Amino acid sequence: MKLIRQSLPAVFVLSLLCAPITGAAADPAPGGAPSAPVIPLWEAGAPGFKDRKNEPEVVEKGSVTNIHFPTLTVFLPAKEKANGVGIIVAPGGGLAKLGFQSGGVEPAQYLAEQGYAAFVLKYRLPREAGVPYKFEEHVLQDGQRAVRLVRSKAADFGIKPDKIGMLGFSAGGEVVSITCSKPGEGKAQAPDPVDRLNGKPNFQMLVYPGPLGIPSSLPTDTPPAFMLIAADDPHTSVLLNLMQRFREIGVRYESHIYARGAHGFGMGKRSERQSIQHWPERMLEWLHDEVLNDLPK
């Protein structure tokens, strides 16, 4: 089954995505509307697993499994709204499946409507039964490659190469955390020019992240962070621990812990709690102050 990606005709600036982006594809959207372009992280397939490139993915109720060909699905803002910031969105799913719709497409659409170029990362799943992938190797590789790829095409996407961040939900937050905490320097002599670029994001946003991928000590170049979780989420301690570590090394952060909301509330539409429904507004405020304008104290 092939994943059909939803489109936002009013949001995309498809003219930016024509000639400059090689290897791009697009799935058809209902009603013949323009669909979101998809670009592979590696056109020939993931290193070491090129022979699995064409294995079909399994899509069920908005979630994807059997991912062997990692990609980015592109959501660009209308030209008059574009603010020059790019955000790679990592969906959750416990690293066994990918909640592509609720943790990927929906936040990407929201961000694009607000002027941000958004890219939904379809990464490999190390907890899916029978796959050979490892979190600290292949998932990290996907995260860093996504940052490098977006950075390499910054001019095509109308964004600044030093304004590229990541947003992760649940296990996607773990993907963001490891990508932000590991060294990101590129290889100067790499045959692929993309691999010569830095793979560390300029900022990170963690929404009810899990504990995996967060090391006991963080490097001093850890990017600034926006974090959010509910107090009745079993992983609330992840944010509490990160707050302490960020303070110790001087990383700027903003953290929100809501009274209730449990785990997996996505963009808040399914919750009856107003605080959860409006949490994306807090993210936009942080992006305005810390990323768009870098405001002083």
C-alpha positions as CSV (number, residue, x, y, z in Angstrom):
1,M,0.0,0.0,0.0
2,K,1.4,3.4,-0.9
3,L,1.0,6.3,1.5
4,I,-1.2,9.0,0.2
5,R,-0.1,12.4,1.6
6,Q,-2.6,15.2,2.2
7,S,-2.0,18.4,0.4
8,L,-2.5,22.1,1.2
9,P,-2.7,24.0,-2.1
10,A,-2.8,27.3,-0.4
11,V,0.3,26.6,1.6
12,F,2.7,25.2,-0.9
13,V,5.0,27.2,-3.2
14,L,5.5,24.5,-5.7
15,S,7.5,26.7,-8.0
16,L,10.4,26.5,-5.5
17,L,10.4,22.7,-5.8
18,C,10.6,22.1,-9.5
19,A,14.0,22.1,-11.1
20,P,16.3,22.6,-8.1
21,I,15.3,19.4,-6.2
22,T,16.6,16.2,-7.8
23,G,15.0,12.9,-7.0
24,A,11.8,14.5,-5.9
25,A,8.5,12.6,-6.1
26,A,4.9,13.4,-5.2
27,D,2.1,11.2,-4.3
28,P,-1.3,12.0,-5.8
29,A,-3.8,13.8,-3.5
30,P,-7.6,13.3,-3.5
31,G,-9.4,15.4,-6.0
32,G,-6.4,16.1,-8.2
33,A,-5.0,18.8,-5.9
34,P,-1.3,19.4,-5.7
35,S,0.5,17.0,-3.3
36,A,3.5,17.3,-1.0
37,P,6.8,16.6,-2.8
38,V,8.9,13.9,-1.3
39,I,12.7,13.8,-1.4
40,P,14.8,10.8,-0.4
41,L,17.6,11.2,2.1
42,W,19.7,9.2,-0.2
43,E,18.6,8.8,-3.8
44,A,20.3,5.4,-4.2
45,G,19.0,4.2,-0.8
46,A,20.3,4.2,2.7
47,P,24.0,3.3,3.0
48,G,24.4,-0.4,3.6
49,F,20.7,-1.1,2.7
50,K,20.4,0.0,-0.9
51,D,19.0,-3.4,-1.8
52,R,15.9,-2.7,0.4
53,K,15.1,0.7,-1.3
54,N,12.1,-0.6,-3.2
55,E,10.5,-2.7,-0.4
56,P,6.9,-1.5,0.0
57,E,5.9,0.4,3.1
58,V,2.8,-0.7,5.1
59,V,0.3,2.1,5.8
60,E,-2.5,1.6,8.3
61,K,-4.7,4.3,9.9
62,G,-2.2,7.1,9.4
63,S,0.8,5.1,10.6
64,V,3.7,3.7,8.5
65,T,5.9,0.6,9.0
66,N,8.5,-1.3,7.0
67,I,10.4,1.8,6.3
68,H,13.7,1.1,4.4
69,F,13.9,4.2,2.2
70,P,14.0,7.3,4.5
71,T,12.6,10.5,3.0
72,L,11.5,14.0,3.7
73,T,8.0,15.2,2.8
74,V,8.1,18.9,2.0
75,F,5.5,21.5,3.2
76,L,6.4,25.1,2.1
77,P,4.6,28.2,3.2
78,A,3.1,30.7,0.8
79,K,5.8,33.0,-0.5
80,E,4.3,36.1,1.2
81,K,4.3,34.3,4.5
82,A,7.8,32.7,4.4
83,N,10.0,33.7,7.3
84,G,13.3,31.9,6.3
85,V,13.1,29.2,9.0
86,G,13.0,25.4,8.3
87,I,11.7,22.8,10.7
88,I,12.2,19.0,10.4
89,V,9.3,17.2,12.0
90,A,10.0,13.7,13.5
91,P,6.7,11.8,14.2
92,G,6.4,9.4,17.1
93,G,5.3,5.8,17.3
94,G,7.6,4.1,19.8
95,L,10.2,3.4,17.1
96,A,8.1,0.5,16.0
97,K,5.8,2.4,13.7
98,L,5.6,6.0,12.5
99,G,2.5,8.2,13.3
100,F,3.0,10.0,10.0
101,Q,-0.3,11.8,9.9
102,S,-0.9,13.1,13.5
103,G,2.8,13.5,14.4
104,G,4.1,14.6,11.0
105,V,1.6,15.9,8.4
106,E,-0.6,17.8,10.8
107,P,2.2,19.7,12.6
108,A,3.9,20.3,9.2
109,Q,0.8,21.8,7.8
110,Y,0.3,24.0,10.8
111,L,3.9,25.3,10.7
112,A,3.7,26.0,6.9
113,E,0.5,28.0,7.5
114,Q,2.5,30.1,10.0
115,G,5.4,30.8,7.5
116,Y,7.8,28.0,8.3
117,A,9.2,25.5,5.8
118,A,8.4,22.1,7.3
119,F,9.8,18.7,6.4
120,V,8.3,15.4,7.7
121,L,11.1,12.9,8.4
122,K,10.3,9.3,7.6
123,Y,13.0,7.5,9.5
124,R,13.9,3.9,10.0
125,L,12.3,2.0,12.9
126,P,14.7,0.0,15.1
127,R,12.0,-1.5,17.3
128,E,10.0,-3.0,14.5
129,A,10.1,-6.8,14.5
130,G,12.7,-8.3,12.1
131,V,14.5,-5.1,11.1
132,P,18.3,-4.7,11.3
133,Y,18.3,-1.1,12.4
134,K,19.8,0.4,15.6
135,F,18.8,3.6,17.2
136,E,22.2,5.1,17.9
137,E,23.4,4.2,14.4
138,H,20.8,4.2,11.7
139,V,18.2,6.5,13.3
140,L,20.9,9.0,14.2
141,Q,22.1,8.7,10.6
142,D,18.7,9.5,9.3
143,G,18.3,12.5,11.6
144,Q,21.7,14.0,10.7
145,R,21.3,13.4,7.0
146,A,17.9,15.1,7.1
147,V,19.5,18.2,8.6
148,R,22.3,18.2,6.1
149,L,20.0,17.7,3.2
150,V,17.7,20.6,4.2
151,R,20.8,22.7,4.8
152,S,22.2,21.8,1.4
153,K,18.9,23.0,-0.3
154,A,18.3,26.0,1.9
155,A,18.4,28.4,-1.0
156,D,15.9,26.3,-2.9
157,F,13.5,26.2,0.1
158,G,13.9,29.9,0.8
159,I,15.4,29.3,4.3
160,K,18.5,30.3,6.0
161,P,21.1,27.5,6.6
162,D,21.6,28.6,10.2
163,K,17.8,28.6,11.0
164,I,17.1,24.9,10.7
165,G,15.6,23.1,13.7
166,M,13.7,19.9,14.6
167,L,10.4,19.2,16.2
168,G,9.8,15.7,17.6
169,F,6.7,14.0,19.2
170,S,7.2,11.1,21.7
171,A,9.8,8.8,20.0
172,G,10.3,11.5,17.5
173,G,11.5,13.6,20.4
174,E,14.1,10.9,21.1
175,V,15.2,11.2,17.4
176,V,15.6,15.0,17.9
177,S,17.4,14.6,21.2
178,I,20.1,12.3,19.8
179,T,20.5,14.4,16.7
180,C,21.1,17.5,18.8
181,S,23.4,15.8,21.4
182,K,25.8,14.0,19.1
183,P,28.6,15.6,17.2
184,G,27.4,16.9,13.8
185,E,30.5,17.9,12.0
186,G,30.6,16.9,8.3
187,K,33.4,15.1,6.6
188,A,35.4,17.6,4.5
189,Q,36.5,15.0,2.0
190,A,33.2,13.2,1.7
191,P,32.3,12.2,-1.9
192,D,28.7,13.4,-1.4
193,P,28.7,17.2,-0.8
194,V,25.7,16.9,1.5
195,D,27.8,14.8,3.9
196,R,30.3,17.7,4.2
197,L,27.8,19.9,6.0
198,N,27.0,20.1,9.7
199,G,24.2,17.7,10.8
200,K,23.3,19.4,14.1
201,P,20.1,21.5,14.2
202,N,20.2,25.1,15.3
203,F,17.2,24.6,17.7
204,Q,15.1,21.8,19.0
205,M,11.5,21.3,20.1
206,L,10.5,18.3,22.1
207,V,6.8,17.4,22.7
208,Y,6.3,14.6,25.3
209,P,9.6,13.0,24.4
210,G,10.7,9.6,25.6
211,P,13.9,8.9,27.5
212,L,15.9,7.2,24.7
213,G,18.6,9.2,23.0
214,I,19.1,11.6,25.9
215,P,22.7,11.1,27.3
216,S,23.8,11.5,30.9
217,S,25.9,14.5,29.8
218,L,25.2,17.0,27.1
219,P,27.7,18.9,25.0
220,T,28.0,22.7,25.4
221,D,26.9,23.2,21.8
222,T,23.5,21.7,22.5
223,P,20.9,23.8,20.6
224,P,18.3,25.9,22.5
225,A,15.1,24.0,23.3
226,F,11.4,24.3,23.6
227,M,9.9,21.4,25.6
228,L,6.3,20.4,26.5
229,I,4.6,17.6,28.4
230,A,1.7,16.8,30.7
231,A,2.3,16.0,34.4
232,D,0.4,12.8,34.1
233,D,2.6,11.6,31.2
234,P,4.9,8.7,32.4
235,H,7.9,10.4,30.9
236,T,7.6,13.8,32.7
237,S,10.9,13.2,34.4
238,V,12.6,13.4,31.0
239,L,11.9,17.1,30.9
240,L,12.8,17.7,34.5
241,N,16.1,16.0,34.0
242,L,16.8,18.0,30.7
243,M,15.9,21.3,32.4
244,Q,18.6,20.6,35.1
245,R,21.2,19.6,32.5
246,F,20.4,22.6,30.3
247,R,20.9,24.9,33.3
248,E,24.2,23.3,34.1
249,I,25.7,23.9,30.7
250,G,23.9,27.2,29.9
251,V,21.5,26.1,27.2
252,R,18.5,28.4,26.7
253,Y,15.3,26.6,27.1
254,E,11.6,27.0,27.7
255,S,9.5,24.2,29.3
256,H,5.8,23.7,29.8
257,I,4.3,21.0,32.1
258,Y,0.6,20.9,31.9
259,A,-1.6,19.6,34.7
260,R,-3.1,16.8,32.6
261,G,-3.2,15.7,29.1
262,A,-1.6,12.2,29.2
263,H,0.6,11.1,26.3
264,G,0.1,11.4,22.6
265,F,-2.2,14.5,22.3
266,G,-0.5,15.6,19.1
267,M,-1.5,19.1,18.1
268,G,-4.1,19.2,20.8
269,K,-7.2,18.9,18.6
270,R,-8.5,15.7,20.3
271,S,-8.2,17.1,23.9
272,E,-11.0,18.7,25.8
273,R,-8.5,20.8,27.8
274,Q,-8.0,24.3,26.6
275,S,-4.4,24.4,27.7
276,I,-3.6,21.3,25.5
277,Q,-5.7,22.7,22.6
278,H,-3.6,25.9,22.6
279,W,-0.1,24.5,23.2
280,P,1.0,25.1,19.6
281,E,0.6,28.8,20.3
282,R,3.2,28.6,23.0
283,M,5.6,27.0,20.4
284,L,5.0,29.9,18.0
285,E,5.7,32.4,20.7
286,W,9.0,30.7,21.5
287,L,9.9,30.5,17.8
288,H,9.2,34.2,17.5
289,D,11.3,35.2,20.5
290,E,14.2,32.7,20.3
291,V,14.5,31.8,16.6
292,L,13.0,34.5,14.4
293,N,14.2,37.5,16.4
294,D,16.7,36.1,19.1
295,L,15.3,38.7,21.5
296,P,17.4,39.7,24.5
297,K,16.3,39.2,28.1
